[in-house]
């Protein structure tokens, strides 16, 4: 399950970055960190300058876990030389979690289509519409006098 989430997270990150013409994705790979944690490292080129995104994939986004993850992300990002952006990736982030990431100067991306990333001169913000339950397909319309007339001719 965790492996699947990491794969989806890497694809969502790649898709988001590829939407911006001045960003060229060089490589996205997974590095082990700690005992069970894995970190996505995205090496990109932004308007000719190298930039690294250090990403943690969070399965659990409760407030206490989120704060610990943000601290870990900042610590990890500080280990990389040059321009680095810490990014939290989750399947879904609440408005409160998004605000917390913004307050901590950490980028975020969720699999629902929301993102906020700051890469040098490029600022990416995506907001998805809430998912609504799909309505059943409408029934076939009743014939009007005009369509009824054509039906009789046929």
N, CA, C and O atoms as a DFTB+ gen file, in Angstrom:
616 C
 N C O
     1  1       0.829      -1.200       0.000
     2  2       0.000       0.000       0.000
     3  2       0.870       1.258       0.000
     4  3       0.638       2.180      -0.782
     5  1       1.876       1.290       0.885
     6  2       2.773       2.435       0.968
     7  2       3.523       2.612      -0.347
     8  3       3.712       3.735      -0.815
     9  1       3.950       1.495      -0.942
    10  2       4.680       1.517      -2.205
    11  2       3.817       2.130      -3.306
    12  3       4.297       2.912      -4.125
    13  1       2.541       1.763      -3.310
    14  2       1.610       2.291      -4.298
    15  2       1.460       3.803      -4.119
    16  3       1.431       4.539      -5.105
    17  1       1.364       4.272      -2.883
    18  2       1.226       5.699      -2.595
    19  2       2.471       6.456      -3.049
    20  3       2.358       7.557      -3.586
    21  1       3.648       5.886      -2.843
    22  2       4.893       6.525      -3.292
    23  2       4.928       6.655      -4.814
    24  3       5.350       7.680      -5.348
    25  1       4.482       5.611      -5.503
    26  2       4.451       5.644      -6.964
    27  2       3.479       6.707      -7.456
    28  3       3.805       7.479      -8.358
    29  1       2.293       6.751      -6.870
    30  2       1.306       7.773      -7.236
    31  2       1.825       9.174      -6.942
    32  3       1.620      10.097      -7.730
    33  1       2.502       9.328      -5.797
    34  2       3.046      10.625      -5.410
    35  2       4.092      11.099      -6.413
    36  3       4.100      12.266      -6.804
    37  1       4.976      10.190      -6.830
    38  2       6.009      10.545      -7.808
    39  2       5.383      10.959      -9.133
    40  3       5.832      11.922      -9.754
    41  1       4.350      10.242      -9.575
    42  2       3.676      10.590     -10.830
    43  2       2.936      11.928     -10.728
    44  3       2.969      12.729     -11.662
    45  1       2.276      12.166      -9.604
    46  2       1.569      13.438      -9.407
    47  2       2.551      14.603      -9.401
    48  3       2.265      15.662      -9.960
    49  1       3.702      14.412      -8.772
    50  2       4.733      15.449      -8.752
    51  2       5.258      15.708     -10.154
    52  3       5.391      16.857     -10.573
    53  1       5.556      14.634     -10.876
    54  2       6.053      14.777     -12.251
    55  2       5.018      15.495     -13.128
    56  3       5.370      16.395     -13.889
    57  1       3.745      15.098     -13.021
    58  2       2.690      15.727     -13.820
    59  2       2.557      17.212     -13.505
    60  3       2.409      18.031     -14.412
    61  1       2.609      17.560     -12.223
    62  2       2.479      18.967     -11.817
    63  2       3.646      19.789     -12.342
    64  3       3.449      20.880     -12.877
    65  1       4.852      19.274     -12.192
    66  2       6.031      20.015     -12.650
    67  2       6.062      20.141     -14.169
    68  3       6.476      21.173     -14.695
    69  1       5.627      19.101     -14.875
    70  2       5.639      19.139     -16.345
    71  2       4.615      20.114     -16.924
    72  3       4.670      20.415     -18.116
    73  1       3.690      20.610     -16.115
    74  2       2.711      21.580     -16.598
    75  2       3.313      22.979     -16.749
    76  3       2.707      23.856     -17.366
    77  1       4.496      23.182     -16.189
    78  2       5.147      24.488     -16.233
    79  2       6.301      24.421     -17.233
    80  3       7.221      23.619     -17.075
    81  1       6.245      25.264     -18.259
    82  2       7.202      25.154     -19.359
    83  2       8.636      25.485     -18.966
    84  3       9.562      25.002     -19.617
    85  1       8.859      26.283     -17.935
    86  2      10.222      26.657     -17.551
    87  2      10.862      25.654     -16.590
    88  3      12.000      25.842     -16.160
    89  1      10.130      24.590     -16.256
    90  2      10.667      23.556     -15.374
    91  2      10.921      22.292     -16.186
    92  3      10.042      21.809     -16.900
    93  1      12.127      21.770     -16.065
    94  2      12.472      20.516     -16.726
    95  2      12.846      19.514     -15.639
    96  3      13.778      19.741     -14.868
    97  1      12.113      18.408     -15.582
    98  2      12.372      17.370     -14.588
    99  2      13.540      16.519     -15.073
   100  3      13.473      15.898     -16.133
   101  1      14.615      16.500     -14.281
   102  2      15.770      15.668     -14.613
   103  2      15.559      14.245     -14.115
   104  3      15.704      13.281     -14.866
   105  1      15.208      14.130     -12.814
   106  2      15.056      12.804     -12.227
   107  2      14.224      12.891     -10.955
   108  3      14.314      13.859     -10.200
   109  1      13.413      11.861     -10.733
   110  2      12.706      11.694      -9.466
   111  2      13.031      10.284      -8.987
   112  3      12.765       9.304      -9.684
   113  1      13.609      10.191      -7.792
   114  2      13.957       8.880      -7.258
   115  2      13.627       8.811      -5.776
   116  3      13.424       9.829      -5.115
   117  1      13.579       7.589      -5.273
   118  2      13.243       7.337      -3.868
   119  2      14.513       6.991      -3.117
   120  3      15.306       6.155      -3.551
   121  1      14.691       7.650      -1.981
   122  2      15.836       7.345      -1.121
   123  2      15.329       6.908       0.239
   124  3      14.364       7.475       0.751
   125  1      15.968       5.905       0.834
   126  2      15.561       5.498       2.190
   127  2      16.005       6.546       3.203
   128  3      17.083       7.127       3.075
   129  1      15.186       6.778       4.188
   130  2      15.520       7.688       5.268
   131  2      14.953       7.093       6.544
   132  3      13.749       6.858       6.636
   133  1      15.795       6.849       7.517
   134  2      15.318       6.229       8.740
   135  2      15.068       4.750       8.514
   136  3      15.586       4.156       7.568
   137  1      14.270       4.165       9.389
   138  2      14.001       2.734       9.302
   139  2      13.005       2.400       8.197
   140  3      13.294       1.590       7.316
   141  1      11.838       3.024       8.248
   142  2      10.775       2.674       7.302
   143  2      10.441       3.796       6.323
   144  3       9.764       3.568       5.320
   145  1      10.910       4.995       6.611
   146  2      10.529       6.142       5.786
   147  2      11.329       6.197       4.499
   148  3      12.511       5.855       4.461
   149  1      10.669       6.625       3.470
   150  2      11.294       6.858       2.185
   151  2      11.061       8.322       1.822
   152  3      10.056       8.926       2.196
   153  1      12.013       8.865       1.090
   154  2      11.941      10.262       0.682
   155  2      12.042      10.316      -0.834
   156  3      12.902       9.663      -1.425
   157  1      11.168      11.090      -1.464
   158  2      11.259      11.329      -2.902
   159  2      12.177      12.526      -3.112
   160  3      12.009      13.569      -2.480
   161  1      13.134      12.369      -3.990
   162  2      14.033      13.467      -4.339
   163  2      13.798      13.774      -5.810
   164  3      13.961      12.911      -6.673
   165  1      13.413      15.011      -6.084
   166  2      13.181      15.438      -7.461
   167  2      14.249      16.466      -7.823
   168  3      14.356      17.523      -7.202
   169  1      15.020      16.136      -8.824
   170  2      16.023      17.061      -9.329
   171  2      15.443      17.699     -10.581
   172  3      15.102      17.015     -11.547
   173  1      15.335      19.039     -10.545
   174  2      14.726      19.763     -11.653
   175  2      15.620      20.917     -12.077
   176  3      16.535      21.327     -11.362
   177  1      15.330      21.413     -13.238
   178  2      15.998      22.587     -13.774
   179  2      14.925      23.667     -13.911
   180  3      13.937      23.482     -14.622
   181  1      15.124      24.796     -13.225
   182  2      14.155      25.896     -13.264
   183  2      14.836      27.090     -13.913
   184  3      15.762      27.670     -13.348
   185  1      14.382      27.444     -15.078
   186  2      14.952      28.545     -15.871
   187  2      16.478      28.484     -15.905
   188  3      17.150      29.505     -15.757
   189  1      17.021      27.280     -16.101
   190  2      18.456      27.108     -16.231
   191  2      19.206      26.917     -14.925
   192  3      20.430      26.791     -14.944
   193  1      18.515      26.892     -13.791
   194  2      19.163      26.712     -12.496
   195  2      18.728      25.388     -11.865
   196  3      17.560      25.007     -11.941
   197  1      19.687      24.693     -11.240
   198  2      19.385      23.417     -10.578
   199  2      18.595      23.666      -9.305
   200  3      18.873      24.603      -8.557
   201  1      17.611      22.815      -9.070
   202  2      16.768      22.915      -7.876
   203  2      16.414      21.498      -7.439
   204  3      16.215      20.613      -8.271
   205  1      16.338      21.293      -6.128
   206  2      16.001      19.976      -5.586
   207  2      14.740      20.092      -4.752
   208  3      14.611      20.999      -3.929
   209  1      13.806      19.168      -4.965
   210  2      12.618      19.065      -4.124
   211  2      12.779      17.825      -3.260
   212  3      12.946      16.718      -3.771
   213  1      12.727      18.018      -1.942
   214  2      12.826      16.920      -0.990
   215  2      11.414      16.658      -0.501
   216  3      10.828      17.504       0.176
   217  1      10.858      15.500      -0.833
   218  2       9.442      15.229      -0.600
   219  2       9.238      14.054       0.347
   220  3       9.881      13.013       0.209
   221  1       8.347      14.228       1.297
   222  2       7.916      13.145       2.179
   223  2       6.488      12.791       1.786
   224  3       5.652      13.669       1.575
   225  1       6.224      11.506       1.693
   226  2       4.882      11.027       1.395
   227  2       4.229      10.673       2.722
   228  3       4.718       9.812       3.452
   229  1       3.128      11.338       3.030
   230  2       2.441      11.132       4.308
   231  2       1.142      10.382       4.075
   232  3       0.293      10.808       3.291
   233  1       0.999       9.271       4.759
   234  2      -0.255       8.525       4.708
   235  2      -1.227       9.041       5.746
   236  3      -2.443       8.972       5.565
   237  1      -0.683       9.559       6.833
   238  2      -1.495      10.043       7.948
   239  2      -1.273      11.542       8.078
   240  3      -0.131      11.983       8.217
   241  1      -2.330      12.330       8.037
   242  2      -2.195      13.781       8.088
   243  2      -2.858      14.390       9.312
   244  3      -3.352      15.516       9.251
   245  1      -2.877      13.649      10.441
   246  2      -3.394      14.280      11.653
   247  2      -2.385      15.333      12.100
   248  3      -1.222      15.286      11.699
   249  1      -2.812      16.258      12.906
   250  2      -2.030      17.437      13.249
   251  2      -0.660      17.106      13.847
   252  3       0.345      17.678      13.425
   253  1      -0.601      16.191      14.825
   254  2       0.664      15.862      15.474
   255  2       1.636      15.197      14.498
   256  3       2.818      15.537      14.462
   257  1       1.132      14.254      13.715
   258  2       1.986      13.566      12.737
   259  2       2.472      14.551      11.680
   260  3       3.630      14.495      11.266
   261  1       1.608      15.440      11.248
   262  2       1.951      16.420      10.225
   263  2       3.067      17.343      10.713
   264  3       3.997      17.635       9.962
   265  1       2.986      17.796      11.939
   266  2       4.030      18.679      12.494
   267  2       5.386      17.963      12.544
   268  3       6.411      18.554      12.202
   269  1       5.395      16.700      12.967
   270  2       6.640      15.932      13.002
   271  2       7.219      15.766      11.594
   272  3       8.427      15.888      11.390
   273  1       6.348      15.487      10.638
   274  2       6.788      15.306       9.253
   275  2       7.374      16.600       8.694
   276  3       8.373      16.567       7.975
   277  1       6.759      17.741       9.018
   278  2       7.278      19.022       8.529
   279  2       8.648      19.329       9.128
   280  3       9.509      19.878       8.441
   281  1       8.862      18.985      10.390
   282  2      10.172      19.180      11.025
   283  2      11.214      18.295      10.337
   284  3      12.320      18.748      10.041
   285  1      10.854      17.022      10.081
   286  2      11.760      16.105       9.383
   287  2      12.104      16.624       7.993
   288  3      13.253      16.543       7.561
   289  1      11.102      17.158       7.294
   290  2      11.324      17.676       5.948
   291  2      12.318      18.825       5.948
   292  3      13.219      18.863       5.110
   293  1      12.169      19.756       6.871
   294  2      13.086      20.890       6.943
   295  2      14.509      20.421       7.256
   296  3      15.479      20.938       6.702
   297  1      14.619      19.435       8.151
   298  2      15.925      18.887       8.496
   299  2      16.559      18.235       7.269
   300  3      17.740      18.443       6.992
   301  1      15.783      17.456       6.542
   302  2      16.289      16.801       5.332
   303  2      16.700      17.811       4.271
   304  3      17.760      17.678       3.659
   305  1      15.866      18.816       4.053
   306  2      16.142      19.812       3.020
   307  2      17.428      20.581       3.327
   308  3      18.148      20.984       2.414
   309  1      17.713      20.780       4.610
   310  2      18.924      21.521       4.979
   311  2      20.196      20.741       4.645
   312  3      21.272      21.336       4.588
   313  1      20.106      19.444       4.425
   314  2      21.269      18.612       4.101
   315  2      21.709      18.738       2.644
   316  3      22.817      18.333       2.293
   317  1      20.844      19.297       1.798
   318  2      21.154      19.414       0.379
   319  2      21.730      20.802       0.088
   320  3      21.196      21.810       0.550
   321  1      22.811      20.846      -0.671
   322  2      23.373      22.157      -1.031
   323  2      22.532      22.822      -2.117
   324  3      21.847      22.140      -2.878
   325  1      22.582      24.123      -2.188
   326  2      21.891      24.850      -3.247
   327  2      20.413      25.045      -2.969
   328  3      19.949      24.907      -1.838
   329  1      19.693      25.366      -4.016
   330  2      18.262      25.653      -3.910
   331  2      17.488      24.368      -3.646
   332  3      17.519      23.435      -4.448
   333  1      16.791      24.331      -2.508
   334  2      16.050      23.145      -2.099
   335  2      14.688      23.556      -1.569
   336  3      14.567      24.559      -0.865
   337  1      13.668      22.788      -1.905
   338  2      12.315      23.032      -1.412
   339  2      11.784      21.775      -0.741
   340  3      11.734      20.717      -1.367
   341  1      11.381      21.875       0.540
   342  2      10.722      20.732       1.179
   343  2       9.272      20.663       0.704
   344  3       8.606      21.691       0.585
   345  1       8.786      19.452       0.433
   346  2       7.425      19.267      -0.088
   347  2       6.761      18.095       0.629
   348  3       7.345      17.018       0.755
   349  1       5.546      18.317       1.091
   350  2       4.736      17.254       1.688
   351  2       3.764      16.762       0.628
   352  3       3.069      17.559      -0.001
   353  1       3.714      15.449       0.429
   354  2       2.782      14.855      -0.532
   355  2       1.875      13.896       0.231
   356  3       2.348      13.066       1.008
   357  1       0.574      14.017       0.005
   358  2      -0.401      13.148       0.677
   359  2      -1.528      12.841      -0.290
   360  3      -1.682      13.501      -1.318
   361  1      -2.314      11.829       0.054
   362  2      -3.449      11.501      -0.810
   363  2      -4.487      12.617      -0.759
   364  3      -5.125      12.927      -1.765
   365  1      -4.650      13.215       0.409
   366  2      -5.593      14.331       0.551
   367  2      -5.130      15.199       1.711
   368  3      -4.767      14.683       2.767
   369  1      -5.139      16.528       1.520
   370  2      -4.753      17.460       2.574
   371  2      -5.916      18.402       2.864
   372  3      -6.474      19.013       1.953
   373  1      -6.271      18.511       4.123
   374  2      -7.343      19.423       4.522
   375  2      -6.859      20.863       4.358
   376  3      -5.666      21.111       4.186
   377  1      -7.783      21.792       4.413
   378  2      -7.438      23.208       4.350
   379  2      -6.510      23.593       5.493
   380  3      -5.599      24.402       5.315
   381  1      -6.743      23.015       6.663
   382  2      -5.899      23.286       7.829
   383  2      -4.470      22.789       7.591
   384  3      -3.506      23.478       7.926
   385  1      -4.335      21.597       7.013
   386  2      -3.018      21.041       6.723
   387  2      -2.299      21.882       5.662
   388  3      -1.092      22.105       5.756
   389  1      -3.037      22.341       4.665
   390  2      -2.447      23.189       3.635
   391  2      -1.949      24.502       4.230
   392  3      -0.875      24.984       3.871
   393  1      -2.726      25.074       5.134
   394  2      -2.339      26.317       5.794
   395  2      -1.093      26.110       6.655
   396  3      -0.206      26.962       6.680
   397  1      -1.027      24.994       7.350
   398  2       0.134      24.682       8.175
   399  2       1.392      24.557       7.307
   400  3       2.451      25.060       7.681
   401  1       1.284      23.899       6.166
   402  2       2.419      23.792       5.242
   403  2       2.854      25.175       4.765
   404  3       4.049      25.467       4.716
   405  1       1.900      26.018       4.416
   406  2       2.219      27.372       3.959
   407  2       2.915      28.162       5.056
   408  3       3.896      28.858       4.795
   409  1       2.413      28.057       6.284
   410  2       3.008      28.771       7.413
   411  2       4.436      28.316       7.677
   412  3       5.268      29.104       8.127
   413  1       4.723      27.047       7.400
   414  2       6.058      26.480       7.630
   415  2       6.958      26.593       6.391
   416  3       8.043      26.012       6.367
   417  1       6.526      27.324       5.375
   418  2       7.275      27.474       4.119
   419  2       7.641      26.124       3.506
   420  3       8.754      25.916       3.025
   421  1       6.683      25.234       3.541
   422  2       6.839      23.907       2.953
   423  2       5.831      23.769       1.830
   424  3       4.653      24.080       2.003
   425  1       6.290      23.304       0.688
   426  2       5.369      23.071      -0.413
   427  2       4.501      21.862      -0.120
   428  3       4.839      21.028       0.720
   429  1       3.382      21.775      -0.817
   430  2       2.533      20.600      -0.663
   431  2       1.916      20.220      -1.991
   432  3       1.787      21.027      -2.911
   433  1       1.540      18.955      -2.049
   434  2       0.889      18.405      -3.224
   435  2       0.027      17.259      -2.732
   436  3       0.494      16.410      -1.973
   437  1      -1.227      17.227      -3.158
   438  2      -2.041      16.064      -2.810
   439  2      -2.561      15.407      -4.078
   440  3      -2.542      16.000      -5.157
   441  1      -3.013      14.203      -3.932
   442  2      -3.456      13.431      -5.093
   443  2      -4.851      13.825      -5.552
   444  3      -5.380      13.254      -6.505
   445  1      -5.449      14.806      -4.871
   446  2      -6.750      15.346      -5.280
   447  2      -6.591      16.489      -6.274
   448  3      -7.578      16.959      -6.840
   449  1      -5.352      16.943      -6.492
   450  2      -5.112      18.010      -7.469
   451  2      -4.759      19.345      -6.861
   452  3      -4.723      20.345      -7.578
   453  1      -4.495      19.406      -5.565
   454  2      -4.102      20.656      -4.917
   455  2      -2.589      20.700      -4.805
   456  3      -1.950      19.681      -4.541
   457  1      -2.011      21.886      -5.007
   458  2      -0.562      22.016      -4.893
   459  2      -0.201      23.459      -4.589
   460  3      -0.906      24.393      -4.971
   461  1       0.918      23.617      -3.891
   462  2       1.537      24.925      -3.664
   463  2       3.033      24.666      -3.579
   464  3       3.519      24.092      -2.605
   465  1       3.763      25.096      -4.610
   466  2       5.200      24.880      -4.685
   467  2       5.884      26.183      -5.075
   468  3       5.428      26.883      -5.980
   469  1       6.973      26.504      -4.395
   470  2       7.757      27.692      -4.718
   471  2       9.150      27.244      -5.111
   472  3       9.892      26.716      -4.283
   473  1       9.512      27.453      -6.374
   474  2      10.811      27.032      -6.905
   475  2      11.495      28.237      -7.527
   476  3      11.206      28.602      -8.667
   477  1      12.388      28.846      -6.793
   478  2      13.093      30.040      -7.263
   479  2      12.098      31.105      -7.709
   480  3      11.362      31.653      -6.888
   481  1      12.072      31.399      -9.000
   482  2      11.181      32.441      -9.519
   483  2       9.796      31.920      -9.894
   484  3       8.935      32.697     -10.306
   485  1       9.577      30.622      -9.758
   486  2       8.323      30.002     -10.192
   487  2       7.482      29.615      -8.975
   488  3       7.954      28.936      -8.063
   489  1       6.242      30.057      -8.984
   490  2       5.315      29.762      -7.898
   491  2       4.136      29.011      -8.500
   492  3       3.449      29.534      -9.377
   493  1       3.896      27.784      -8.032
   494  2       2.828      26.941      -8.572
   495  2       1.733      26.809      -7.530
   496  3       1.986      26.401      -6.396
   497  1       0.514      27.156      -7.920
   498  2      -0.649      26.954      -7.050
   499  2      -1.724      26.285      -7.886
   500  3      -2.116      26.787      -8.939
   501  1      -2.196      25.136      -7.399
   502  2      -3.299      24.433      -8.051
   503  2      -4.348      24.150      -6.994
   504  3      -4.027      23.754      -5.873
   505  1      -5.581      24.351      -7.352
   506  2      -6.667      24.056      -6.427
   507  2      -7.720      23.258      -7.180
   508  3      -8.186      23.662      -8.246
   509  1      -8.083      22.121      -6.608
   510  2      -9.083      21.281      -7.260
   511  2     -10.459      21.607      -6.707
   512  3     -10.604      22.115      -5.595
   513  1     -11.436      21.308      -7.492
   514  2     -12.815      21.448      -7.033
   515  2     -13.172      20.237      -6.197
   516  3     -12.700      19.135      -6.474
   517  1     -13.994      20.423      -5.181
   518  2     -14.374      19.256      -4.376
   519  2     -15.109      18.239      -5.241
   520  3     -15.863      18.590      -6.148
   521  1     -14.867      16.986      -4.936
   522  2     -15.542      15.925      -5.699
   523  2     -16.997      15.846      -5.279
   524  3     -17.322      15.773      -4.094
   525  1     -17.843      15.862      -6.255
   526  2     -19.275      15.742      -6.002
   527  2     -19.741      14.379      -6.452
   528  3     -19.187      13.798      -7.386
   529  1     -20.745      13.875      -5.798
   530  2     -21.313      12.603      -6.240
   531  2     -21.926      12.815      -7.612
   532  3     -22.634      13.794      -7.849
   533  1     -21.647      11.900      -8.496
   534  2     -22.176      12.021      -9.853
   535  2     -23.666      11.751      -9.850
   536  3     -24.144      10.836      -9.179
   537  1     -24.385      12.544     -10.596
   538  2     -25.824      12.338     -10.745
   539  2     -26.058      11.204     -11.731
   540  3     -25.269      11.016     -12.657
   541  1     -27.126      10.454     -11.544
   542  2     -27.421       9.409     -12.525
   543  2     -27.719      10.050     -13.876
   544  3     -28.160      11.197     -13.946
   545  1     -27.477       9.309     -14.933
   546  2     -27.730       9.869     -16.259
   547  2     -29.215      10.189     -16.396
   548  3     -30.065       9.451     -15.897
   549  1     -29.521      11.294     -17.076
   550  2     -30.922      11.689     -17.196
   551  2     -31.712      10.685     -18.029
   552  3     -31.182      10.037     -18.932
   553  1     -32.979      10.580     -17.700
   554  2     -33.857       9.688     -18.467
   555  2     -34.064      10.274     -19.852
   556  3     -33.847      11.464     -20.077
   557  1     -34.484       9.430     -20.768
   558  2     -34.743       9.887     -22.122
   559  2     -35.898      10.891     -22.097
   560  3     -36.901      10.662     -21.420
   561  1     -35.765      11.996     -22.826
   562  2     -36.818      13.008     -22.774
   563  2     -38.127      12.487     -23.393
   564  3     -38.130      11.674     -24.318
   565  1     -39.203      12.980     -22.853
   566  2     -40.507      12.633     -23.403
   567  2     -40.668      13.316     -24.746
   568  3     -40.164      14.421     -24.946
   569  1     -41.361      12.676     -25.663
   570  2     -41.506      13.297     -26.985
   571  2     -42.364      14.554     -26.907
   572  3     -43.397      14.587     -26.238
   573  1     -41.910      15.579     -27.606
   574  2     -42.713      16.796     -27.718
   575  2     -43.605      16.630     -28.932
   576  3     -43.495      15.646     -29.664
   577  1     -44.457      17.562     -29.136
   578  2     -45.363      17.439     -30.275
   579  2     -44.594      17.374     -31.586
   580  3     -45.006      16.667     -32.506
   581  1     -43.478      18.104     -31.690
   582  2     -42.687      18.108     -32.911
   583  2     -42.015      16.753     -33.125
   584  3     -42.054      16.208     -34.228
   585  1     -41.391      16.201     -32.062
   586  2     -40.727      14.909     -32.228
   587  2     -41.741      13.781     -32.402
   588  3     -41.469      12.798     -33.091
   589  1     -42.912      13.924     -31.774
   590  2     -43.943      12.900     -31.937
   591  2     -44.413      12.860     -33.396
   592  3     -44.675      11.788     -33.941
   593  1     -44.515      14.022     -34.010
   594  2     -44.962      14.092     -35.398
   595  2     -43.966      13.368     -36.287
   596  3     -44.373      12.626     -37.181
   597  1     -42.630      13.570     -36.060
   598  2     -41.613      12.898     -36.862
   599  2     -41.632      11.393     -36.590
   600  3     -41.392      10.599     -37.500
   601  1     -41.910      11.001     -35.368
   602  2     -41.962       9.567     -35.015
   603  2     -43.097       8.878     -35.779
   604  3     -42.958       7.730     -36.200
   605  1     -44.217       9.581     -35.956
   606  2     -45.343       8.996     -36.672
   607  2     -45.019       8.841     -38.159
   608  3     -45.468       7.886     -38.793
   609  1     -44.247       9.766     -38.716
   610  2     -43.898       9.723     -40.127
   611  2     -42.997       8.534     -40.396
   612  3     -43.118       7.888     -41.437
   613  1     -42.095       8.236     -39.470
   614  2     -41.135       7.145     -39.666
   615  2     -41.865       5.867     -39.498
   616  3     -41.271       4.796     -39.615
